[in-house]
Amino acid sequence: MDTKITPDVLTDKRWHGAADAGDLPRSALIEGGYVLIPNTSWATYESMLSDKGDNSMPRLAYLNGILEIRMPGAEHEQLHRIAAMLVELLLVTWDIDAEDYGGMTHNRGDGSKGFEPDTCFFLNLQVPDGSNAPFLAIETDITSPSLQKLPLYAAWEYPELWRLGVTTKGEVVTTIYVRHDKGYIESATSVVLAPLTQEEIEGFLQTRINGERKAAWINRVNAWATGARPNEGEPA
C-alpha cells in the first residue's frame, strides 16, 4: 500500500527523525533533519518533486519504494559548496572540460530510482544516448545516516563519488568511492582528479571550514594544482 504524504510534511517544522509506514510524519523536517518513508509510490515521489519546483530543499531520493526527504542545514550546504569550488579550481587548472550541474534531478524512466545529489559534475562529452557523461558527484552526510545511495550513482554510471562529513570534534572526513564492476570501492586517491588524494581533499576543506580567507584559500589550491598538474597526454 502506498504511504500517503500530505503537504504539511514540507511546511511544519516541529518534526524530525525517521518514520515508517505506520508512523507517517505530519510535519516537516527541522534544519539538518531527514525522514525515510517505505512503501511510497513513484507517483508520490514525482508529485513531491513537482510541488517543490525549483527550490533546492528539501532534497528527495527514491529507491525501490523507499523515499528519503532531507532538509540540509547550513553546515551541510557550506561543506559541499566548498568541495564544489575545489573541484572547479582543479578543472580550470587542469583544463578538464566538465560542468557543475548542482543538485540536478536524476530520474529513471522505469520508476524505480531517482535522486538529487548535493553537487554533480558532467563532462562536456556525450554518451551514446545523447546526454553528457557523468564525471563526479558529491554527497554530504553530517547529522545522520541516510538512504544508501551507491546503487543510485551506479545506475547513472558515475565513475566517482565523494561522501563528506564532519565529526563531533569538527574534523572533516571524506570517503572516495570509485566505480568497480557494477558497484563502488573505497579509494585513497581520486580517479577522475588524480593525483588528488583523500587526505588532500580533507586538508583543503578543513582549512576553509576553519576560516581561511577565500582569496588565500583559492591561491593555495591553485598553487597546489599547478604543481600537481597531470602530465600532458595522461588522463587527469
HELIX and SHEET records of a PDB file:
HELIX    1   1 PRO A    7  LEU A   10  5                                   4    
HELIX    2   2 TRP A   42  LYS A   52  1                                  11    
HELIX    3   3 ALA A   74  THR A   93  1                                  20    
HELIX    4   4 LEU A  150  ALA A  155  1                                   6    
HELIX    5   5 GLN A  198  ILE A  209  1                                  12    
HELIX    6   6 LYS A  214  ALA A  228  1                                  15    
SHEET    1   A 5 TYR A  34  ILE A  37  0                                        
SHEET    2   A 5 ILE A  66  ARG A  70 -1                                        
SHEET    3   A 5 ARG A  59  LEU A  63 -1                                        
SHEET    4   A 5 LYS A 113  PHE A 115 -1                                        
SHEET    5   A 5 HIS A 106  ASN A 107 -1                                        
SHEET    1   B 6 ALA A  98  GLY A 102  0                                        
SHEET    2   B 6 THR A 119  GLN A 126 -1                                        
SHEET    3   B 6 ASN A 132  THR A 140 -1                                        
SHEET    4   B 6 GLU A 160  VAL A 166  1                                        
SHEET    5   B 6 VAL A 172  HIS A 180 -1                                        
SHEET    6   B 6 GLY A 183  SER A 187 -1                                        
END                                                                             
